[in-house]
């Protein structure tokens, strides 16, 4: 994300504290991944492509944020795109409902 122009600050914490942070901020267990970020009031969960974060910030939906659940091969930071597994970027609404924000086909 830093190479894509986003300013970062990193906080190391226990797994339990991170899990509780996710829950408090609207990320349910089934939408969880390894990393959790906060960008301009939106939660970014997992390996969300920078283009989707930019789109989220441009569109400003009434939402908690975006998630790529799990650790998908070929998502940003998870190996080459040429070996990418298909995955969806999920928009998490404030009421807990979700919808597909972006879809990435196999690489």
HUDASUL-V684259 format. One record per residue. N is the residue number from 1. RES is the residue in one small letter. NEAR is the number of other C-alpha atoms within 8 Angstrom. Layout:
n=N res=RES near=NEAR
n=N res=RES near=NEAR
//
This chain:
n=1 res=x near=8
n=2 res=x near=7
n=3 res=x near=5
n=4 res=x near=6
n=5 res=x near=6
n=6 res=x near=7
n=7 res=x near=6
n=8 res=x near=6
n=9 res=x near=4
n=10 res=x near=4
n=11 res=x near=4
n=12 res=x near=4
n=13 res=x near=6
n=14 res=x near=6
n=15 res=x near=6
n=16 res=x near=6
n=17 res=x near=8
n=18 res=x near=10
n=19 res=x near=8
n=20 res=x near=8
n=21 res=x near=8
n=22 res=x near=12
n=23 res=x near=10
n=24 res=x near=7
n=25 res=x near=8
n=26 res=x near=10
n=27 res=x near=11
n=28 res=x near=8
n=29 res=x near=6
n=30 res=x near=5
n=31 res=x near=11
n=32 res=x near=14
n=33 res=x near=13
n=34 res=x near=8
n=35 res=x near=7
n=36 res=x near=11
n=37 res=x near=7
n=38 res=x near=8
n=39 res=x near=7
n=40 res=x near=5
n=41 res=x near=5
n=42 res=x near=10
n=43 res=x near=12
n=44 res=x near=13
n=45 res=x near=18
n=46 res=x near=14
n=47 res=x near=14
n=48 res=x near=14
n=49 res=x near=8
n=50 res=x near=8
n=51 res=x near=6
n=52 res=x near=10
n=53 res=x near=11
n=54 res=x near=8
n=55 res=x near=8
n=56 res=x near=10
n=57 res=x near=8
n=58 res=x near=6
n=59 res=x near=6
n=60 res=x near=6
n=61 res=x near=5
n=62 res=x near=6
n=63 res=x near=9
n=64 res=x near=12
n=65 res=x near=12
n=66 res=x near=15
n=67 res=x near=16
n=68 res=x near=17
n=69 res=x near=11
n=70 res=x near=9
n=71 res=x near=11
n=72 res=x near=12
n=73 res=x near=10
n=74 res=x near=14
n=75 res=x near=14
n=76 res=x near=8
n=77 res=x near=6
n=78 res=x near=10
n=79 res=x near=10
n=80 res=x near=9
n=81 res=x near=8
n=82 res=x near=7
n=83 res=x near=10
n=84 res=x near=14
n=85 res=x near=10
n=86 res=x near=9
n=87 res=x near=10
n=88 res=x near=10
n=89 res=x near=13
n=90 res=x near=12
n=91 res=x near=13
n=92 res=x near=15
n=93 res=x near=11
n=94 res=x near=9
n=95 res=x near=4
n=96 res=x near=7
n=97 res=x near=7
n=98 res=x near=8
n=99 res=x near=7
n=100 res=x near=9
n=101 res=x near=9
n=102 res=x near=8
n=103 res=x near=9
n=104 res=x near=7
n=105 res=x near=8
n=106 res=x near=9
n=107 res=x near=9
//
